[in-house]
Each structure stands twice: as structure tokens, then as C-alpha cells.
Amino acid sequence: MIFINPKIDFAFKKIFGSEDSKDILISFLNAIIYEEQPVIQDLEILNPYLAPKIRGVKDTYLDIKAKIKDVDGSDRSVIIEMQVLNVEGFEKRILYNAAKCYSTQLTTGQGYHLLNPVIALTITDFVMFEELDSVTSRFVLKEKDFLIDYPIYDIELIFVELPKFKKQLLELETVVDKWFYFLNQARSLKDVPEVMGNIPEIKKAFYIANQANLTPDELEDQEKSEIFIQDQRGAISKAVKDSFQQGIQQGIQQGIQQSKVDMAKKMLNLVDDRTISQVTGLAIAEVEALKGANP
């Protein structure tokens, strides 16, 4: 079997955001958000995956948005996003989307007491928080000095940094481990590992991710998404390399210039300005400026 890459926007939404993926998404969210407790009893996917109609258009697949119902009967909204590239303004976009999801719940004249909590779950294929060792991190509003929670616990940002998950197949213990391994390794697997297949929702996720079950349009869309990611990573890598080379060249030039200045300073008051200029390569005006700075 060949499995599509769950990290690609198209594949992620097809696996977790399809009409028949409700049980998969419940298992996934209960594992990550609620430490594998069956808190979420039901949910409604607000923007379910649809087979591609306009192929090659990058932003066809947006975040998964769902309304979840907890075991106590309360409602809350959740935004799930898989992000492969660390693009500029990404951190601000997460805050914006969470705040927008929270504020747009009300229509004109409705009371604020009707607002339901919002969870923004962001899964990244890059490291966001170098100072944190954990794969999962959670952020809420707190008092700055005493770190006391804000009275209304309504907006929570949860991050999963996949590069920090290092466990191998034989080390998988929890459902969380298995979901993280699925996201990281499904593309490289040839069959469903026995240790993962004993979770019905993960087994079903593998079935949906099986390339043989995709339509020709979906396969083409998946391929174009992967090419787009590869191109963007290549562009970012080239930009970093060019910036590094430019920095080296600037450093060399600055070093050469500083050597000329140091030599000229030693020659001040010993020989005339023209001689200093000829020996060091500095312009006469630069020599005169050095004299002014070193009377």
C-alpha cells in the first residue's frame, strides 16, 4: 500500500475533515486536547472536505473547523490547522483566527454570555518553541506577574510540533503517540502496523489515506500540493543560503575595510595623507576623517 502524506493540507483535511471522519476527529481531539479521556461525545464539522473542483489552486483547503459537544453537554468551537511551512506572520494568523472564531459567534443584539470557548489546535512540521522540549504546548490568558488564569477560560492555543516527536514504532505506548507517529510516518509505511491497527479510528485513517482509494482528481491535487510544498521549501532554503553567503561577503568586506582603517591610524602623523591613501587604499577624504576623529 501507498499512503498519502497526512501533513499536506489536502490529505490532512480529507483524513480528518471528511463527512465520514467524525469518529477519527473525535479520537484525535480527545487524545491531544483531553489526554485520551472521552470528553468529546459528538461534533459537527463546519467546513467538511469536498473533492477538488478547481485543481492547482493553493488555498482550496482551509483549516478544519468543528463544533464539539463535551460530556457535560457544553459546546465549544475548535480550529485544527496543519502547517508545513513557517511562513511570515504565521503566529499572528493563529491569534487572528482564534479571535475571529470567538467574536463571530454572536449576531447583532446577542449577549456576550452566549459565547462558547474556542480552541485553536495548530500542528506544525517545524519547531516553533526552541526553549520547550515537549511536543505539545498550551497557551491561555494569565496574569503577567502571578500567572493566575483569566477568570474566563475561553480561548486556548494548543501547539503540536511534530519534529520533536522522536519515538519509533516499538516505543509507541499511548493513543497520542500513535496519532503523532501516523502524522510523521504514514507516507513512508507500506502497511498498517499492528500496534496502530488496534485503534479503530487510526486504522480507518490509514484506509482513507490509502492512495488506492483516491479519485484521479484527488491524486492530482495531492501531487500538486506536494510539489508546491517542495518548491516553497526549496525557495526558503535558497533564500537562507543566499542570505548566509551575503553575510559572509559582507563580513569579509567589513574585515578588509577595518584592516585598512587600522593601518591608516598607525600611519597618522607619520606620513602625509596622500601616502596613507596610496598604501591603504582609503580615499583621502576617509584619511582626513580619521585625522579629525584622532587629533
C-alpha positions, 0 to 999 in steps of 0.5 A: 500500500501507498499512503498519502502524506497526512501533513499536506493540507489536502490529505490532512483535511480529507483524513480528518475533515471528511463527512465520514471522519467524525469518529477519527476527529473525535479520537484525535481531539480527545487524545491531544486536547483531553489526554485520551479521556472521552470528553468529546461525545459528538461534533459537527464539522463546519467546513467538511472536505469536498473533492477538488473542483478547481485543481492547482489552486493553493488555498482550496483547503482551509483549516478544519473547523468543528463544533464539539459537544463535551460530556457535560453537554457544553459546546465549544468551537475548535480550529485544527490547522496543519502547517508545513511551512513557517511562513511570515506572520504565521503566529499572528494568523493563529491569534487572528483566527482564534479571535475571529472564531470567538467574536463571530459567534454572536449576531447583532443584539446577542449577549456576550454570555452566549459565547462558547470557548474556542480552541485553536489546535495548530500542528506544525512540521517545524519547531516553533518553541526552541526553549520547550522540549515537549511536543505539545504546548498550551497557551491561555490568558494569565496574569503577567506577574502571578500567572493566575488564569483569566477568570474566563477560560475561553480561548486556548492555543494548543501547539503540536510540533511534530519534529520533536516527536522522536519515538519509533514504532516499538516505543509507541505506548499511548493513543497520542503517540500513535496519532503523532507517529501516523502524522510523521510516518504514514507516507513512508509505511507500506502497511498498517502496523499492528500496534496502530491497527488496534485503534479503530479510528487510526486504522480507518485513517490509514484506509482513507489515506490509502492512495488506492482509494483516491479519485484521479482528481484527488491524486492530482491535487495531492501531487500538486500540493506536494510539489508546491510544498517542495518548491516553497521549501526549496525557495526558503532554503535558497533564500537562507543560503543566499542570505548566509553567503551575503553575510559572509561577503559582507563580513569579509568586506567589513574585515578588509575595510577595518584592516585598512582603517587600522593601518591608516591610524598607525600611519597618522602623523607619520606620513602625509595623507596622500601616502596613507591613501596610496598604501591603504587604499582609503580615499583621502577624504576617509584619511582626513576623517580619521585625522579629525576623529584622532587629533 
